[in-house]
């Protein structure tokens, strides 16, 4: 994303599959900022919205923009090479 915006998650949190989520803001800048989150964290922090009887989920900036997630690449652990 080019700025700090909500991240759309779709209509069913159970359908989210990636174990790890990397949300990048200022993606076109010289120094992008990444937020590293687990699937469980994304589901837990998701915001539920409803418009015209249609439910959608979003990850609001205030949910992902935390120091614990900011450029926290160490959360991914050490890669295992085969």
N, C-alpha and C positions, 0 to 999 in steps of 0.2 A: 504494500500500500504506500502511497505517496505521503499520507499523513495519518494522524492518530484517529482512526475511524472504528466504528463497530465492525466486528467480523461476522458475516452471515453464516449460520450453522445449519440452516434448512428447517424442515418441519418435524423431524424426529431425531432426538439425540441418540437413540439406540442405533441409528444407522451410521453414526460416526465410527470410523474404523482405525485411523492412525493412532498408534500407541503414543507418539510424540507429535506435538504441534509446535511449529516455529512461526510466530507472527512477526512480520518485519514491517517497520514503519520507516519512513524516509528512504524507501528502497532505491530511489534514484539519486540519492545524495552520496557524497564521498564517504560518509560515516553512517551507514544505516544502523538502526537499533533493532535487535531481535529479542523476542520474549520466548523462552523455552518452557513449554507446559506439557504435562501428561494429559492423556485422554480423560482420566478421572477428574483432573482439575478443570478442564474445559467444560465437562458436563456439569460439575458442581457449581461453577461460576456463571453458567449460561443464564441469560435473561430471556424470559418468556414474553413474547408479544402476541397480541391478537388484534386483527383488523378484518372487518367484514367476515367474522366467524372463522377466519383462517389463522391458525397458530403457527408462529415462526419463532426460531431461537437465534439469539445474537450473543456474541461475547463483547460486552461493552469495554471501552478503553479503561475505565476505572477498575475493571476486573482483571485485565491482563497487564496493565502498566504498573507493576510492582517490582521493587528491587530484587525480590527473590527469583523473579523470572527474567529480569533484564540481563541479556548477554550471558546467561547462566549455562553455557555450553557444557560445563563440568557435570551437569545433571544427567547428561546422556551416558556417562561412564566411559570406560576405555573400550575402544573397538576390538572385536575379536576377529582376527584374520584366520582364514581357513588354509 
